[in-house]
């Protein structure tokens, strides 16, 4: 993998360099050096980039989580303190999903899983 392929993955996901760097676990400057060819891309970075690609974009993750929870956009919005229109914008990738929102949705998924396990 070279820098152009790394950039292509980032663009496919609709992420800026900072967002991609956070998902891979790097500082933005370090990530930028990989993307522009100033640093050699290690196997660890390749694995991390493929993991991020496999996870899908934040928009996909929000939509998939909402569907898994069986919620409407309005219901999810109420649970994460956002309105239905904002959730719709997240899912259409028109608004950047903040880490706070990502964590709130992940918390809902965990709570749902725990609830299901208790009911078994």
C-alpha positions, 0 to 999 in steps of 0.5 A: 500500500502506498500513500495514494491508496491510503488517501483513496480509502480515506476519501471513500469513507468521506473522512478528512485527514484528522478523522482518519488519523483518529480512527487509526490511532495517530496524530494528524501530522503523522498520518499526513506523512504516510499519505504524502509519502514522507513516511513508509507505510508499515504493515500495522498502518495497512491493517489499521486502514483496512480495519477502518475501511471494513467498519464503514463510514461514520454515516454507515455506522450510525445508520446500521446501529439505529437499524440494529436497535430498531429505532427511527431517526427521531427515536435515536435523536432523542436518545443522543440528544439530537433532533431527527434532522441532525440524525438524518444529516449524519446518516447522509454524511452531510454533517460530521459525526462527532466522537461524542455522538459515536460514543453515545451510539456505541453506548446504546448498542452495549446497553442493548446487548446487555439487556438482551443477555439479561433476558436470555 
